[in-house]
Amino acid sequence: MKFLLVFDFDHTIIDENSDTWIVRCAPEKKLPNGLRSSYRPGHWTEYMARVFVYLGDNGVKEDEMKRTMTTIPFTAGMVDLLGFIGKNKELFDCIIVSDSNTVFIDWILKAADFHAVFDEVFTNPAAFSSTGYLTVQNFHAHRCAKCPKNLCKRKVLKEFLDKQLERGVSYTQIVYIGDGGNDLCPVMFLKKNDIAMPRQGYTLEKKISQLAQDLSPVECSVLVWSSATEIMSYLKLLIKE
C-alpha cells in the first residue's frame, strides 16, 4: 500500500512565484518595460532566459540569487506537512512537477532541509554558465495543445507512473496538489480513486469548478485546501484506513 503525492512548487509548496521573486535581485527590484512586455503566452521559459541574461548583465551573481531565493516563505502549514511526509516515507512516494527550474527548487529545498522528502523533481533544467549567468532550458518537447510549450505535466506524470510500473511499483491512490492552470491537464488524467487538491482561490480550483458547471467534471475526487494542514489531515486519514 503506497500513495503517490504529486506537488506543484510555485504558490503550492512556496507561497510565491520563484520566477517573479528573483526580480528582487534586479536594479531597483524591477525589470525594464521592454523586457517585461517581451513575454509571449506559452513561452515563459524563453522569457525567463532573457530575465537571467538581464540579471547577469547587471552583475547579479549566484550567491546573491541564492540568498534572495531562500527567503521565499513556504505556504501556510507546508513545513509541517513536509515534515509529516518525511516521517512516513515508507507510505508515500513524493514528486514535484513544476514550471520553475532545477536551481531554484534545489536551493529552496536544501536550505529548508526538505530535499529527502522528494523522490524526484521534474522541472526546467537550469545551470550557471562559465561566465556566471543562470541559463534555463525547456523541460521537454510534447504534443499537448493545452499546455505551455516547455512542459506538459500530464506527460510527466504518465511517464513516471509507467516507469514505476516497470519497477513493480503501483499506487493505491494518487494525490495531486497544485494551484495553476497548467495543473489541470494532469488532474484530468487522474482516475476515480485519485484525488485532486487545488489551492483555494487559485486558477486550478476555478478551472475544475468551471468544468463541473459545464457538466464535464473531472473523474477524480476534489478537495480544496487553503492551508497545508488540511492536506496533512487528509493524509492522516488515508494512512489510518
Secondary structure as UniProt FT lines:
FT   STRAND          3..7
FT   TURN            11..13
FT   HELIX           18..21
FT   HELIX           22..25
FT   HELIX           27..29
FT   HELIX           33..36
FT   TURN            37..38
FT   TURN            41..42
FT   HELIX           44..57
FT   TURN            58..59
FT   HELIX           62..69
FT   TURN            70..71
FT   TURN            76..77
FT   HELIX           78..87
FT   TURN            88..91
FT   STRAND          92..101
FT   HELIX           102..111
FT   TURN            112..113
FT   HELIX           115..117
FT   STRAND          120..124
FT   STRAND          126..128
FT   TURN            130..131
FT   STRAND          134..136
FT   TURN            145..146
FT   TURN            149..150
FT   HELIX           153..166
FT   TURN            167..168
FT   STRAND          173..178
FT   HELIX           181..183
FT   HELIX           184..187
FT   TURN            188..189
FT   TURN            192..193
FT   STRAND          195..199
FT   TURN            200..201
FT   HELIX           203..213
FT   TURN            214..215
FT   STRAND          221..222
FT   HELIX           228..240
//
